[in-house]
Amino acid sequence: MKTVKVLAIAMIALFSYQAVSASGLNHHHHRRHWHHRR
């Protein structure tokens, strides 16, 4: 039971980290490009 909970939390954390990292990189790149264009 406890192991399953820990595994689920780790999986969610990893997925969230990947999503945030990808989104952050994409957002930062887009923001930089927009700032440069303006």
C-alpha positions in Angstrom: 0.0 0.0 0.0 2.6 2.5 1.1 4.9 1.5 -1.7 2.2 2.0 -4.3 1.4 5.5 -2.9 5.0 6.5 -3.0 5.3 5.2 -6.6 2.2 7.1 -7.7 3.5 10.3 -6.1 6.9 9.8 -7.7 5.3 9.2 -11.1 3.1 12.3 -10.8 6.0 14.4 -9.6 8.2 13.3 -12.6 5.3 13.9 -15.1 4.7 17.4 -13.5 8.4 18.2 -13.6 8.6 17.2 -17.3 5.5 19.2 -18.2 6.7 22.3 -16.3 10.3 22.0 -17.7 9.0 21.7 -21.3 6.4 24.4 -20.8 8.9 26.7 -19.1 11.5 26.3 -21.9 8.9 26.8 -24.6 7.4 29.8 -22.8 10.8 31.4 -22.1 11.9 30.9 -25.8 8.6 32.4 -27.0 8.8 35.3 -24.6 12.4 36.0 -25.6 11.5 35.9 -29.3 8.5 38.2 -28.7 10.7 40.7 -26.7 13.3 40.7 -29.4 10.7 41.2 -32.1 9.2 44.1 -30.3 
